[in-house]
Amino acid sequence: MKKQRGFLVLAFAMLLGIAGCGTTQSGRSDDGSVTLEIFNIKTETAEQMDALVEAFENDHPEIKINLTTVGGGTDATAALQSKFSSGDEPDIFMLGGLADTQIWQHKLYDLGETTLAKQAIEGTLEGATLDGTVYGVPMNIEGYGWLINQEIFKEAGIDNDSINTFEAFEEAVQLLDSKKEELGLQGVFGFSGAETWVSSQYSSNFFAPEFDDSLEKTYEAPELSVDYAEQMKNYTDLVIEYNAQPMEAMDYSTSVEELFASGKVAIIHQGNWIVPTLDSLDETFTKEKLGIIPMQIESPEESKIVAGPAWYWGVNKDKDQEIIDASIEFLTWMYTDEQAMTAIVDEFQFIPAYTNFSSEAIHDPLSKEIYTYLSEGQTVPWVHNSYPDGYGQNIFGVQIQAYAAGRISWDEFIDTLQTSWAQEWE
């Protein structure tokens, strides 16, 4: 265990023990019903979650749900910590991988014997399992990488299926840039460098192979060598040179909603979670234009995207057993009830993480493509969720901004990545 991380977790647990003496709103009401408090941070599917909760309540009048959704520019982690420290503890809340799981381990119920844990696709429980105990069940599978506008590629005379090396990717980018005016592009890329969470995700492609594509090995690694620094520099320099505006200044809304959805950039670094947003702006975009291009990191012949569970549902173990049972009942219903399963695929447009779903039920073309990469073993996991606490955004994301702005050299960037990681073990 990383010494600094372990100390912070212990300190935070002590803080919760001192401050967590208040009352919560969950529990049994006078009419005999049970009320659950759920803390959700997936703002892009907030409306769909509200509708699902309503459907559950209609089928389960004895269980009521208060759903709190926090995100979209709000620090969801701080908001969750605030709820716990105030005593207003949720019954169900979300975990972003092993780092979150360790922080909240003292509050999490063992879900290993639940139906969902037993039906989870092989390997999808790793991001919420510590010392053999399953503390969370996956929300879904999400994949990301270079999302492209295939229509723009076609207009430029580029066959995106033939891009299977970095050199081919570079040539495609340069060709798009040379035709920028006739294609109506403000830039080839719309990388959201101002959003350090995007940069953190971007790092996974380059860090995962160093740790044998293992979340656990990443989490327990005492040092970072950055074995694939050359490949990372090649991709990063290409983005900086051909981005629509200074990479370090571009936010999510500008990248996805203003530029990509309107065809003013051809490539962004995002995942299938943006499908509902794109559909709301242009109902034809995801069906006719959206595609994904993998990276070649370990070898020129090995093309991979990042895919796997990004978030897990955890259940608060310190509640009455009746509340715990109701929480598990709701989560199980979400992924096993026929009506809910249809909503998960059609309305949420999730890639299911459970074996009771059929791959044929996935309608979204991008999600189908991501599922194919996953089933064929052409993916690396979300290792950035296993970095030292805050490392991906506060170190990698901030330092890549500095490099893009020319304030530090590449060697200084790599040195900071290595030394900051090592400091977690001092």
Disulfide bonds with the S-S distance in Angstrom:
none
